[in-house]
Amino acid sequence: RNNYAIQHMEFSQTTSSNDILQKAEEVKINVPWGHIAGKWWGPKHIRPIVCLHGWQDNAGTFDTLIPHLPPHMSYLSLDLPGHGLSSWIPDGMFYHSGDYLYMLLLIMKQHKWERISLMAHSLGSILSFSFSSLFPEKVDLFIGIDALKPHIRPITIVPELIRGLVSSYIVADERNRDKSEPPSYTYEEMVEKLHLATNKSIDRESCKYLLARNIKPSTKSPGKFYFSRDSRLKSYYYGYVSQELNLLLAKQIRAPYLFIKASNSTFYEDKKYFDECIEVLQQSPVFEFHTVEGSHHVHLNEPTKVSGLIADFINKYRPTEQTSDL
């Protein structure tokens, strides 16, 4: 028996005009430190497109988009460790990008996937950029939304950034070990907090998709809730890389790659670094770059602004006639 098999659980309902992608089934993937939670959309016999969310978001970020995508395909939207309904890493440990790259390799090995297809947003897109470069032979399709690559920080501020991350991490880790409940709020207050915390990138109407996997009822204040993700994620360590390394990584990506930039979102770094990387990527005949009008969470707020581009890309590189062989 495979101790790490995907466990399929109860169904959750999503409104859609596409009958096949109306339902997402909750799944758990056992891993050495606990489990990875996720939502499986579409046929079970098809190797899915693995969907990775942004920092402090969760699998719900793709709830509104996936029902608009090709129904011949399957989609597995995951909660990264410490996020959503997934297990936290052990006390005393530090969240790092390398952990999430390892998670992808582990899932591939457990389910005997020789290759993986990726669709990702923000942090998930950065992770997928790195994975697609480091393991180019393992990736057959990559869709990235509104974060291109590891960001460049002025080298003079990096020591202080790391110092601050480690210091705040100690505080968060101690709180976890004390089992102290975080501050609690009414549901309406949670919506407002999430909306404002993302600089209004997530519409109030869209907050429910993330809150469904991100809050728990307070044991101290009836009728109130607290954010249930691991607070150590606030001190997540991305790692700091040079632009020279980023450009090398870009050159190594071989898979068909669609990148979508939201027009009303920041570049998170000096735009010249973004432009230089795009220039390298555009040397590949299977790279596509599009800009759409919207916020950083445009895929969640206004999914039809990106769904056409993504559907065309999937149909081109993982068409119906190929699925039976995967």
N, C-alpha and C positions, 0 to 999 in steps of 0.2 A: 504493500500500500504506500502511495506517495503521501508523506506527511504534510506536504505543502500544496496539496490540491486546492483548486478554487472551490469554495463552498457557496452554493447558490442559496439565497434566502428569500424572504418575502418580496412581493412586488410593490413598487410605488407607481403612482399614476401621473402622467404628464399630458397636458392637452396638445394635440397635434392633428393635422389633417392626414398624416401618414400613418396608416394602421399598424404597420410593422414596427415603427419606432414610437408608438404611443406609450409603451411600457418600458421601464428600466427595472432590472432585477438587481436587488442588493446582493453583493458578493463579498466574501472574505478570502483573502489569500494568506495562508499561514506563512510566517517568516520567523527566523530564530528569536527575534525580540518580541513577538506577538503576532499581529496580523496587519495587513493592508486592506482597508475597506474600499469599496468601489461600487459603481453602477454599470451594469452590462446592458447595452442596448442592442437589439437585433439578433440575428440567428446565432445559435450556440456553436454550430459546426464551422463557423468562419473565424479565422484568426483575426482578432479585432484590431482596430486602430486604437492604440493606447493614448489616452488623453490626460495631460498633466496641467494642473492649475497654477495660479500665481501664489506669491508669498502671502500667507495667512488666509488664503481663500480655501476652497475645497472642491470636490467633484461636482458640486451643484453649479459651478460656473458654466458648465456646458449644457445645462438642462434645457435652455431655450434654443440652442443652436442645433443640437444633434437631431431633433425631429425634422429639421429641414434638409438633412443630408441624405445621400443615396441609400435607399433601404436594402440594397443587396449586401451592404457592408455591416459589420458589427463594430461597436464602439465600447471600449472599456475605460470609463472615466474614474481615475483613482484619487483617493485622498492620500497625499504624501504623508510620510511619518510625522506624527505630532499634529496633523491637521485633521479636520473633519472627524470621522469615526475610526480612523486608524490608530493603532497603538503608538504611544509615546516611546522614545528611546529611553534606556535606563537612566536613573538618577545619576548625576555626576558626569554625564556625557554631553558633548557639544554638537549641535546640529551643523552639518557641513555639506557642501555640494557633493562631495565625494560619496557620502552616504546614499544619496539619491541615485547617483550613477550606478552604484553597486546594486541598489534595489532593482533597477531595470534588468541588469544582467541576471540577478537571482530569479526574477519572474520568468525571463526567457528560458533559463536552464530548467526550471521546474516544469514548465509546460512544453519543453522541447521545441521551442520556436527558433529556427535558424536565423530568422530575420524579424525585425519589428517595424511597425508603422507608427509614427508619432504625430499627434496634434497637440499643440501646447500654447499656453498663454503666459506672458510675463516671466516669472521665475521658471516656470515649466518650459518656456521657450528657450531660455538661456541654457537650462540643463540639457535640453534636446539638441541644441547647437553643439554643445560640448560632446555629448554622446555620439552624435552623427559624425563628428570629426575623429574622435578617438577610436570609434569602432565602425568605420565606414562600410565594412563588409556585412554588418549586421542590420543596417537600416535600409529599407526599400522605399520609404516615403516619409517626408517631414513637412508638416504645416506649422508655422510659427506665427503667433499673433502678438504684436506690439511690445516685444523686447527681443532684440536681435542676438546679443552676445554678452559675455561678461563685461561689465562696465569699467571704464578707465577712471581712476581717481588720481589726482595730483599726488605724486609720491611723498610730498612734504606733509600731507595730512594722514597718510596711511598709518603710521605708528600710533597716533592719537585715536584713530578710528578703532584699531584693534584693541587698544587699551580700554576704550569705552565699552566695546562689546564684551570683553572678558569680565570686566567689573560688573556690568549689569547682569551677565549670565550667572554669576555667583549668587546674586540676590534672588533671581528667579528660581534657581535650583534649590536654594534653601527654602523658599516658599513652597515649592512642590513637595519637599520632604516633610515639611511641617503639616501638610495636608490642609492648608488653610484655603477656605473658599474665596474666590475672587469677588470683587464688588458686583452687586446684582442690580438689575434695572427692569422696568416694565418692558414688554415686547416692543411697544412703540418707541421707547427710549433706545432700545437696541437697534432698531431700524435707523433712527437718526444718528446714532453713534457710528454705525457702519457707513452710512452715507457720507458723513463728514470726514471720517477717518481716511476715506479714499479720495479726499478732495472732490467729493461729489461725482466721482467717476462712476460709481454704481448708483443708478436711479433708485429712489425709495421703493418703487414698485418691484424692482429686481432683487432687493435685499433678501426677500423671503427664500430665494433659492440657495443662498449661502447660509442663512441663519438656520435652515432646516437641519444642517449638519454641524452647526457651530455653537449651539447654546444648550444649556441644561437648566432644569428648574432649580432654583435656590432651595437649600435645605433650611435656611435661616429666615428667609423673607417670602412667605406665600404669595404667589402671583407674580413673582419676579424671576429673572433668569440671569445667568452669568455666561461669559464666553468660555467655551470648554476646550479650545485649542491649547496646546502647551505654550505657556507664557515665555518659555525659553526661546521660542521662535522669533521673538522680537530682537534677539541678539544673534540671529542666524548669520553664520560666517560664509559668505560667498567665495572668499578667496580673492586675492588681488593679482591680476595678471597684466602683462604689458600689451600694448597695441601690436607689437611685433608678433607675439604669440597668438593673439586673436586673428591676425591676418594669415598666419600659418594654419590655424585651425580651419579657417574659412576655405582655404585652398584644398584641404583634405576631405571636405564633404563631397560625396559622390552621388548621394541619393537625390532623386527629384525633390526639390525644395521650394515651397511656396511661403513667402513672408508677406504678412499684411501689417501695415503701419496705420495706426489711428491718427487722424489729423490733429485732434485736440489733446494729444498726449505728449508729454515731455520725452526727450531722448535719454534722460537720466545720466547724461555725460555731455561733453562737448560734441556738437553735431559732426564735427570733422571726423571723429573716430567712427561714427556710424557710417558716414558717407564713404570712407576709405574701405570699410568692410563690405559694403554693398558693391562697390566697384570690383572687388576681388570676386565676390560671389557671382556677379553678372558675367564673368568669364565662362561660367558653366552653361551649357545649352539647356539644362533642365532646372534652372533657377528662375523663379518668377517673383517679381516684386510689385506690390500694389499698395496704394494709399486709399483709405476710405474715410469718409467724414464720420467723426464720432469720438467718444472718450476712450480711455484706456480699456474700459470694459464694454466696448461697442459690441462684441460678440454676444454678450449677455443681455444688454439693454435693447439692441436693435439687430438681432441675429441675421435678418434678411440682407443686411448691408454687406455681410461677408459670406453668407451661405452659398450664393451662386458661384463665387470664385472658388470656394473650397469644394463644392460638389463637382464642378468641372475638372478640378485637379484630381480628385479621387477617381472619377470616371475615366480619366486619361491614364492614370498609372496603376490603378487597381480595379479594372473593369469587371463586369459580371462574369465574363467567360473565364477569368483567372481564379475566381474564388474557390472553385471546387478542388483546386490543386493545393490549396494552402493549408 
